[in-house]
Amino acid sequence: MSDITNQIKQMIIDELELEDMTVEDIETDAPLFGEGLGLDSIDALELGLALQKRFNVKIDANSEHTKAHFRSVASLRDFVEANRAV
């Protein structure tokens, strides 16, 4: 598993204060919303801000593509890897 994947999982736990979860509890390909991890729109906003700060990526809140990036940890990892400022 990539280092970025684990960093994103740990960031989700830390930012959303999911104290009862570990990195191993979060499935990389499981949905973050609905039936998966059960996050909501407020969680998405907090995660988006944390991603921007931690990985120095720009997220366009008005873009239709943004929702797809938040589908799973794997899709967030792919977005970060593709858009990370060097």
Summary of the structure (lengths in Angstrom):
residues: 86
radius of gyration: 11.8
end to end distance: 21.6
largest distance: 34.9
contacts: 219
relative contact order: 0.19
helix: 56%
strand: 5%
